[in-house]
Amino acid sequence: GMYEGSRNPKLQIRLALAIIYLVWGSAYLATKVMVTDEPPLLAGGLRFTLAGLLLGAFAWWRGGPPRCSRLELRHIGIVALLAIVVSNGCNVLAMQHVQSNMAAMLNSTPALWIAWFGTFGRHGSPLSGPARIGLLVGLAGVVLVLAPAGDLHTTALRWQLLILVGCVGWSLGTIYYRHAKAVNDPLMFTALQMLTGGAALLLLAAASGEPFVLQWTPRAIAAFLLLTLMSSCVAYSAYAFLALHTRPVIVGSFGFVNPAVAAL
């Protein structure tokens, strides 16, 4: 519903990009607070489950009940696995051990992955020469700004690689959703995806032996609300809209902009 005020698709795309740049850029700090103060998988699972319930209720009120054919459930499950369980699960576990500037730098790589994966398949979107050069320059810029001083510690390398696994999962989930031809509208699909992914993260938290206890410090409450309402409900919906309505190279651009916002 956030895009219906305008019939101008370029304006809609710019609005959606502005939302994900600002909200996800500022979410690095909130995520760092969450993984410092709370059990990460439990907090992530609760965040996505609650966001899925809130967004699902809104989407149901706005457009009717979800449509859950067997094929649609498969689409929801695959996107939830890639874009929430793998992506968020890897990131929250690794961010306990990785500096936030290094995490932001590694999280710029979806700009490359999404653009590259988007060239495959029958509906692939080929990359022009200037787009390829722009992607490489953008990545070099992120590295120059955020690269940590001094030597890389090999003990931290496995956690950095885990963030990269999360980034690849996110990028594959984006391209899968783009081609899936889901029957639910982006709001309802996003809600179902978050409910499924959140429940899976809660199961993983239980299986890994995380304590089911949250330390509700004031800053943890603020971070949880920011991540649940703004990062999940608003920005994920804007991102789903972008994944369907613009080229992969534009969709992935958040990877370069968000680290700059995070650094600020």
N, C-alpha and C positions, 0 to 999 in steps of 0.2 A: 504494500500500500504506500510505501514511502516514495515511490516513483510516479504515482498516478497524477500528481499535481501538474505534470508537464507532459506534453506530447512530443517534446524534443528529445530524441534518443541520445544525441551528443551530450545534452545537459544532464540526462539521467546517468550516463556513464561517468561524467565528471563528478557528479554528486556521490556516486557509489565509490569511486576512486578516493575522493577526499575523505570519506568515512573510514575506509580501511587504512589509508595512510595515517590518519590522526589517531584512530582508536588502537590499531595494532602496534603502531610505533610507541605509543605510551604504555602498552600492555607489558612490555619487557620488564619494567620496574615492578608492576603488580605481580607478574609471574615470579620474579626473584623473591619478592616478599612471601608469596605463597609457599614456594618450595623451601624457604628458610624457616618459616614458622609452623608449617603444617606437613603431615604425611602427603607427599606429592600425588600419588595415584588416587588416594581417597579424596583429596580436595578437588582434583581434576574430574573425577567421576561424579562427585556431587555437583560441581559447577555445570557440567554438560547435561546431567539428568534434569536439574532444575531449569536450566535454560530451555531444554527441549520441551518440558511441560508448559512453561510460560509461552514460548513461541508457538507450540502446537495448539494451545487454547486460543491464542489470537488468530492463527491461521484457520482454525475450525470455525470460529465466529465469523471470520471474514469471507471464507470461501467454501464452507461445508466440510464434511468429514474426510479423513484421508482415504485414498484409494490404494488398496494393498493386495494387488495381484501377486502371484508367485514371482513373476519377473520383476515387479517393482520392489518386492521384499529383497530380492537378490541384489538389485541396484543399491538399495539403502544399506544392506549389509556390507557390500564391498566398499562403498564410499566411507561408511563409518569406520571400517577396519583400517583403511589407508589414511584418511584425513583426520581421524580422531585418535584411534587406539595407537597406531604406529607413530603418527606425527606428534600428537600431544604427549603420549606416553613416553616416547624417547626424549622429547625436549624437557619435560619436567624432571625426569630422573637425572638427565645429564646436567641440567642447570644448577643442581645442588653442588656440582663439582667444577663448573666452567664459569669463568668471568662473564659478566653480562655483555661486555663489548665483544668478546670472542663469540658468544652465542649469537649476538646480532649479526656479526660478520658471516658466520656459517649460515644463518637464516636468510642471507641475501641470495643464496644459490638457487632457490626456486625460480628466480628470474631467468636463469639459464635452463634449468630442467624443464619448466613448463613450456618455454619457447621451443626447446628441442623436441620434447615428447609430442608437442602439438603439430609437428611436421609429419607425423606418421599417420597411417590409416587413410581410408577413402576420403574423409573430409579434412585431411591435413591442411594446415595453413603454412605455406612455404615461407622461409625467412629470406628477406632481401639482403643484399650485401651490406647496405648501411645499417640494417637492423642487427646483423651479426657483429659489425664493428662496434655499434652502440652498446650491445650487451657486454662485450669484452672490456670496453672502456669503463662502463658502469661498475663491473666487478672489480677492476683494478682500482677504481676510486674508493670503493668500500674497503678494500684491503688496505689502501694507503691511510685512510682515516682511522680505521679501527684495529689494525694489526697490533698485537701487544708488543711492548718493548721487551728486549732480551730474548733469551732462548725459549723455544717451546719445550714444555716439560712432557716427556714421553708418557709419564703416568697419567697425564690428562688427555693423552691422545685418544684413548678408547672412548672417553666421554665425548670428545669432539666428533669422533666418527659416528657415535650414536645420534648426535644431533643431525649429522648428514643423512643418516638412514631415515630419520624423521622427515627431513626436507624432501627426500625422494618419495617417501610415502605420500606426503601432502601433494606433491606435483602429479604423481600418478592418479591420485584420487580426483584432482581437478580435471585432468584430461578425460578420465573415465566418465565423470559426471557430464562433461561437455558433450560426449558422444552417446550417452546412455538413452536419450529420449525418454526421460522420466515422465510419468503421467501426472504426478502431483506437481503443483506449482512450486517455485523455489522456496517460498516460506515454509510450506508444509513439509517438503522434502528435507529441508535443513533441520526442522524440528525433529522429524523421525530419525534422521541421521545422528543428531546429538543425543536423543534418548537411547538409541542403540549403542552408540560409542560410550556414553556415560555409564550405562549399565555394565558394559564390558570392562571399563576401567575399574569400576567398583569390585567386580569379580577378580580382576588381576590384583587389586590391593589386598583382598582377602587371601588369595592364593599365595602372595608373596610374604604374608605375615605382617603387613603394615598394621600398626596400632589403630584401631577404630576410635581414635580420640582426637578432637580438634582443639587447638589452643586458640580460643577466640580473643586474640589481642585486638585492640582497636585498628591497628594497621592491617592485620589479617582480614578483619571484617570488611574494611574499605577495599582491599585488593580483591576479595572474593566477589563483592557486589560489582565492582568495575568489570571484572572478567566475565561474570555471569550475564549482566544486563547489557553492557556496551560491546565487549569483545565477542561474546557468543551470540546473543540475540540480534544485535544491530549489525555488527560488522560481518558475521558469517552470512547473514541474509543478503547484504550488499555484495558480498563476494560470489554467492551463488548466482545472483543476477548477472554479474560481470562474466562469470564463466560461460554463461549461455549467450551473451549479447555482444561480446567483443573478442578480438583476436587474442590467442594465447600470449603473445609478446606483451600486450597491454595488461592482461590479467596478472602476469608475473611481475609487473613493474613494481609492485609493493615491496618486493625483495630488496630493491635498491633504495627506496624512499624510507621505509620503516627504520632501518638502522640509523639514518640521519636524525629522524625524529627521536629515536631511542637515545642517541648520543646527546641531543639537546636536553 
